């Protein structure tokens, strides 16, 4: 069955430094795979990270998480991770792997069955959401060595459990993804006008179905764009970048970036 294409990653702050003669079993190694068409309304993609850093220094992986819920599988645990509002950091040592299922914005809420804000900044065992069937899936994924095989097992598990999205969920999913692509949406009032609702109603809907506020989503996507442009520019003009991103001034941009990323835009660009 045809898989949907996967767009390039956004929000990755640290990647391994390439070496002239990489070892075949070194790492980390990343892979991403689109879902089959019936699951495309719900899932953004599957992803995998594996690493073999034996005899090498640890690697600190850093990302700015998206407004998405993930199912996470490792050798000894399986979890549901809500939206993380801060920077995500993890130190990779020795050998290991993670297989993840990234849901599209709002699309996990019908499975969760409660306001998604209750899951924000939380990680709960997969079994708490899916019961014994979740534990069975985790065992099957651990026994399967390939990313494609794990994706197929996950799809077989999710297909009978994911009903068509309610209209309100599908509309909010599309709205959040529009916010990621439309650089003119820099105010919550602009998003509310696009949705045809008041600001308060929009905020209530986001807390219930998305898990974070529309203001947070705007800010996160601006930081994604900032990180991408800083990484691509040899000598970034911070004043111009702040203006393009809709910040009131350069100081506001620098303060926001440093508060979340942990270092100034200038230092990030140099790194």
N, C-alpha and C positions, 0 to 999 in steps of 0.2 A: 504494500500500500504506500502511496506517495506521502512523503513527509513535507511539512511546510518548511520554507527556508528560514534560517536563523540570521538575524542582523548581527552586526559587530558588537562586541561587548562594550558597555558603558559603565563608568564608575570604578574601574579597576585602578587602584592607586600605585600598586607595586607589582612588578613582574620580575621574574628571574633575569639576571644579566646573561645574555648569550655568551658562550665560550667558543674559542676557535675550533676546539675538537671535543664536542659534547659526547659524553658517554651514553651508550644506548639505554642504560638503566638508571640514569640520573634523573633529576626532576627539579621542580614539579612539571608535570605534563597536564595540559588542559584539553578537554574535548567538549563540544556542544552539539546537540542533535535536536532537530525540530520534531514536534509531535506528528502523529498521523492526523489526517484531515478531521475525523470525527472528534478529536480532542483539542483541535486548534482553538475553538472558542474559549477553552478553559486554561490551557497550558501555553506558556511562552516557549520553553524548551527544557530538555534534559541537559545536565552538565556533569562533568566528571573531572576530578583532580586526583592524580596519583603521584607519589614522590618516593624516591629512594635516595636519601641524603646520608646514607651510612658513610662515615669518614669525611663528611662535608659540614660546613657551618650550617646552623639552622637558617631557615628562610621565613621572614615575617610577611605573610600575605595580608594585604589591606584593600578594602573596598568601601565604597559608599553605597549601601544597600538601596535597592529599588523599593517601591511600594508594593511588594509582592510577598506572598507566603511561600516557603520552601518546605518540601519533604526531604529530609537528610538521612542518608544511610552510610554507616561506617562499619568497621569490623566488629565492634562491640556495642553499638547503639543505633537506634533509629528514632528520629525526632521530627516534630513539626515546629518550624521556626517562624514566629510571627515577624512582622516588619520591625527591623532594628533602626531606631531613629538616629543613632550615632554612627560613628565609623566602626566598621567591623575589622578586627585584627585577630590573626591566629598565627602562632609560631609553629612551623612545620619542622619536625625532627625525625630522624631515623627513616622508617618506611611506613607508608600508610596510603589510604585512599578515601575519597568521599564521592558518593554518587548523589546528585540532587535533582529534584523535580521542582521547577520554578512555575508557579501559577501566575497567570495574568492578573493585573490589579482587580480586586473585588471578587474574582472568580472562585476563591476558596470559601467565601462566606456561606453559600448554601450548604456546603459540606459541614462547616463548623456549627451552623445552626444557632449562632448568637452574635451579638455585635462584635465585629472583628477587632475593635479597639481593645477588647479584653485579652487578645493574644499579642498585642503590640509589645515589643521588648521582652517577650517571653519565649522560652523553648519548652515544649511539653513532649512527653513520650508519644511516639506514633500510636502506641496501644491505647492511649487515652482517647483518641479520636476514632480509630478503626477497630479497636478490640483485638481479639485473637487473630483475626485475618491480617491485621497489620504486622503482627509478629511472624506469621507465616510468610508474608511477602518479604520481610527483612531477611529471613533465612534463605529464601530462594535467590535474592539478589546477591547475598554474600557468596553463594555457591557458583554464581555465573561470572566468568572472568571478563567478558567483553561489554563495552558500553552499549552496543547495539542490542545485545541480549538482555541487558538490564532494562533498557528502554522498552523492549517488547514485553517483558514481565510486568513492568509498571503499567503499561497500557492495558494489558489484559486485566489487571487488577482494577484500574480506574474506569474503564469503559462502562461496566454495569452500574457503577456508583455515581456517575456524573450525568444528571438529568440536564435537559436544555436549561440554560440560564434564564431566570426570570427577567423580564424586560428592564426593570430598574437596575439589576446587576449588570446586564449587558451595556446599558447606557452609561453607567458610571465607569465600567471598564474602558469603553471607548473614549470617554471624556478624559480620564487620567492619561491614556496613551496620546490623546491629542495635546495635552499639556506638555508631554515630553517632546513633541515635534514642533509645536507652535511657539516661537520665541516671543510673540507679541503678548502672550498671556502671562503678565508679570504681576497682576493684582487679583486678589480673590474676587473682587467685584466684576472683573472681566470674565472670570470663569463662571460666576453665577449668571451673568447676562447671557453667556453662550448656552448655559444649561436651561435658561428660561425660568429660574427660581431665584428666591431671595438668598442673601448671604447666610442667614441663620439656617434656612432649610438645607442649603448646600452643605454646611458644616455638619448638620445632624446626619445627613446621608453618608458623608464621608466617614464619620465615626462608626456608623453601623456597618457599612459594606466595604469600605476601603481599609479602615483601621487607623488612619492618620488624618490630619486636617488638610484642607486644600492649600493652606499657606505652607505647610511642611512640604507638600508635593512640589509646589512652585520652587521653593528654596532648594530642594534636593536636585531637581532637574537643572537648575541654574548652576549648581556646583558640579554636576556631571559635565556640563558644557564647558565650564571654566577649566576643569581638570584636563579635558581633551584638548582645549586650545593652548593651555600652558605647556602641555607635553609636546605639542607640535611646533611651538614657536621657539626660535632661537633667542630672540630678545623681545619678550612680550611687552606691549604697552599696557600697563595695568589700568590706566585711566580710560583708555579706549575700550578695553575689555569690560570693565565695570559698566560703562555706558551701554554697550551692546547687550549686556545681560540684564539691564533694567534697574541697576542699583542707583541709589540717590547720589552717591559719590564713591570715589576710590577707597576712602577710609572704611566705609560701610562694607564694601566688598572684601577688603583685606581682613576685617574683623570677623565676618561670617565664615570666610574660607578657613582661617586659622582656628576658629572655635571648633569646627567639625573635623578638618583634616589633621590638625595638630601642628602644622607649620604654615608659614606665610606663603602666598602665591609665588613670590620671588624665589624663595628657597625651594619650593616644590618644582618650579620650572628648572632650576639648576640641577636638581637631583635626577 
